[in-house]
């Protein structure tokens, strides 16, 4: 062992230079730059992996935009249907524009329909009681 140590000390730079070159090469090749993943906390990713994560995130955002657009169109369709229904009710109530006589006409008409429905129900109930003999 002493002979080897003497030889290394005598050829110091012959030994240190290749070892230093190997260390530098390992650092250059073995140490890839990494960052924390924006989508998966706690995971380190390199540049190609980060690009893949970005593309996946971008596609997810595009899909979310499509869902928001569809929801907005559905809301618009519902609002248009509601406006048409409201216009129909206004037209039936007053012949065009909502006003106090139209509202009164609608209330009286609804009341009359309710009274007719109640009379029909009560007649059926009374007739049923008479058939069963409890009245």
Secondary structure, 3 states (H helix, E strand, C coil): CHHHHHHHHHCHHHHHHHHHHHHHHHHHHHCCCCEECCCCCCCEECHHHHHHHHHHHHHHHHHHHHHHHHHHHHHHHHHHHHHHHHHHHHHHHHCCCCCHHHHHHHHHHHHHHHHHHHHHHHHHHHHHHHHHCCC
